[in-house]
């Protein structure tokens, strides 16, 4: 929408039209509303002709392939396979290391922390990152396979999970290593780290052996 200089008042029309195109690309059936009915139900001011033009714009942006793979598709695959494993260790400040014990993760001082809670937090971060990737003109240019793997490694890194990239993730990714995604990880750091000093330190940490 930024590419087309869409006014905020047109956001509803663009989003609704995108959903309409997506629905049509999967299967045409009676549940998909006509444009005129969609306008009425959603209170869209733009004309039917304008919505049809918007459909063309969206399809042209997709190179007429609305079933293209997105970063979210691949990241959801990672989430379905798992991005937190029993062999992982998680540092908490300087007070100890979290390790899995009987379906829980517990610190050295035996203070339990729920494993599922940590996994849920990672999932939330991954999904947020997928939206930020789409909005980034630099990241969206990267090969999707590398980009998605780097996103998983980045989230594990900022949550102090070691190793950042383990054997399980290497298998899930089809053989990708930290070396393969090094440049992508640097872009993530430069794009999303909150301060310049943080960026420098994080870039250095990625250069070390995970």
C-alpha positions in Angstrom: 0.0 0.0 0.0 2.9 2.3 0.7 4.1 1.6 -2.9 0.9 3.0 -4.3 0.6 5.9 -1.9 -2.7 4.7 -0.6 -4.6 7.1 1.6 -5.5 5.7 5.1 -9.2 6.1 4.2 -8.7 3.5 1.5 -7.1 0.9 3.8 -10.4 -0.9 4.4 -11.0 -1.2 0.7 -7.5 -2.5 -0.1 -7.5 -5.0 2.8 -11.0 -6.3 1.8 -10.0 -6.6 -1.8 -6.8 -8.5 -0.9 -8.9 -11.0 1.1 -11.3 -11.2 -1.9 -8.4 -12.0 -4.3 -7.0 -14.6 -1.9 -10.4 -16.3 -1.6 -10.9 -16.4 -5.3 -7.4 -17.8 -5.8 -8.2 -20.8 -3.5 -11.6 -21.8 -4.7 -14.6 -20.1 -6.3 -17.8 -20.9 -4.5 -21.0 -19.3 -3.4 -19.5 -18.2 0.0 -17.4 -15.6 -1.7 -19.5 -12.4 -1.9 -20.0 -10.3 -4.9 -18.1 -7.0 -4.9 -21.4 -5.0 -4.5 -22.4 -7.1 -1.5 -19.0 -6.7 0.1 -19.2 -2.9 -0.3 -22.5 -2.8 1.4 -21.6 -5.2 4.3 -18.3 -3.4 5.0 -19.4 0.1 4.3 -16.8 0.6 1.6 -17.2 4.0 -0.2 -15.2 3.2 -3.3 -17.1 2.1 -6.4 -17.2 -1.5 -7.8 -15.0 -0.2 -10.7 -12.4 1.1 -8.3 -12.3 -2.2 -6.4 -11.8 -4.1 -9.7 -8.9 -1.8 -10.5 -7.5 -2.6 -7.0 -7.8 -6.3 -7.7 -5.6 -5.8 -10.8 -3.1 -3.8 -8.8 -2.8 -6.5 -6.2 -2.4 -9.3 -8.9 0.2 -7.3 -10.7 2.1 -6.8 -7.5 2.0 -10.6 -7.1 3.0 -11.1 -10.7 -0.4 -12.7 -11.3 0.5 -15.5 -8.8 -1.6 -15.0 -5.7 -0.6 -18.4 -4.3 3.1 -17.3 -3.9 5.0 -18.3 -0.8 5.4 -15.7 1.9 7.8 -15.5 4.9 4.9 -16.3 7.1 4.2 -19.6 5.3 7.8 -20.8 5.9 7.9 -19.5 9.5 4.6 -21.3 10.3 6.3 -24.4 9.0 9.2 -23.9 11.4 6.7 -23.3 14.2 4.8 -26.5 13.4 8.1 -28.5 13.5 9.4 -26.8 16.7 11.9 -24.0 17.4 12.6 -24.8 21.0 14.2 -28.2 21.9 15.0 -30.2 25.0 18.7 -29.8 24.2 18.5 -26.0 24.3 19.9 -23.9 27.0 18.6 -20.4 27.9 20.6 -17.9 29.9 18.7 -15.6 32.2 20.7 -12.5 33.0 23.8 -13.8 34.9 22.0 -16.0 37.4 22.1 -19.4 35.7 21.0 -21.5 32.8 17.6 -22.9 32.0 17.4 -26.5 31.1 14.4 -28.8 30.4 13.4 -31.1 33.3 10.2 -33.1 33.2 8.4 -30.9 30.7 9.5 -27.8 32.6 12.5 -25.5 32.2 14.2 -24.9 35.5 17.2 -22.7 36.5 20.1 -24.0 38.5 18.5 -22.8 41.6 15.5 -25.0 40.8 13.1 -22.1 40.1 10.7 -23.7 37.6 9.7 -22.0 34.4 7.1 -23.4 32.1 8.5 -24.8 28.8 5.2 -24.1 26.9 5.2 -20.5 28.1 8.7 -19.9 26.6 7.7 -21.6 23.4 4.5 -19.5 23.2 6.6 -16.3 23.6 9.0 -17.4 20.8 6.0 -18.0 18.6 4.6 -14.6 19.2 7.9 -13.0 18.4 8.3 -15.0 15.2 4.8 -13.9 14.0 5.5 -10.3 14.8 8.8 -10.5 12.9 7.1 -12.0 9.8 5.0 -8.8 9.6 8.1 -6.6 10.0 9.9 -8.5 7.3 7.1 -7.8 4.8 7.3 -4.1 5.6 11.1 -4.0 5.2 12.3 -3.1 1.7 15.7 -4.6 2.3 14.8 -7.9 4.0 12.0 -8.8 1.5 14.6 -9.0 -1.3 16.4 -11.9 0.4 15.9 -15.5 -0.6 12.9 -16.7 1.4 14.5 -19.9 2.6 17.5 -17.9 4.0 15.3 -15.2 5.3 13.0 -17.5 7.3 15.9 -19.5 8.8 17.6 -16.2 9.8 14.4 -15.0 11.5 14.2 -18.2 13.6 17.9 -17.8 14.5 17.5 -14.1 15.3 14.6 -14.8 17.7 16.5 -17.6 19.4 19.5 -15.3 19.8 17.7 -12.3 21.3 16.2 -14.7 23.8 19.6 -16.1 24.8 18.9 -19.6 23.5 22.1 -21.7 22.8 23.0 -23.0 20.4 21.4 -20.4 18.2 21.1 -22.9 15.4 21.2 -26.6 16.3 21.2 -29.9 14.4 17.4 -30.2 14.5 16.9 -26.8 12.9 19.6 -27.6 10.3 17.6 -30.7 9.3 14.3 -28.8 9.2 15.8 -26.0 7.0 17.1 -28.5 4.5 20.8 -28.2 5.6 21.2 -24.5 6.2 24.0 -23.5 8.5 24.8 -20.3 10.4 27.4 -19.5 7.8 24.8 -19.6 5.1 22.5 -17.1 6.8 25.3 -14.8 8.2 24.5 -11.8 6.0 20.8 -12.2 6.5 21.3 -12.2 10.3 23.3 -9.0 10.1 20.5 -7.3 8.2 18.1 -8.4 11.0 20.3 -6.9 13.6 20.7 -3.6 11.7 17.0 -3.4 11.0 15.5 -4.3 14.4 18.0 -3.7 17.2 16.8 -0.7 19.3 20.1 1.2 19.6 23.4 1.6 17.8 25.6 0.1 20.6 23.3 -2.9 20.8 23.7 -3.4 17.0 27.5 -3.5 17.2 27.5 -6.0 20.1 25.0 -8.2 18.5 26.8 -8.2 15.2 30.0 -9.2 17.0 28.1 -12.0 18.8 26.9 -13.5 15.6 30.4 -13.7 14.3 31.3 -15.9 17.2 30.7 -19.7 17.2 27.0 -20.2 18.2 
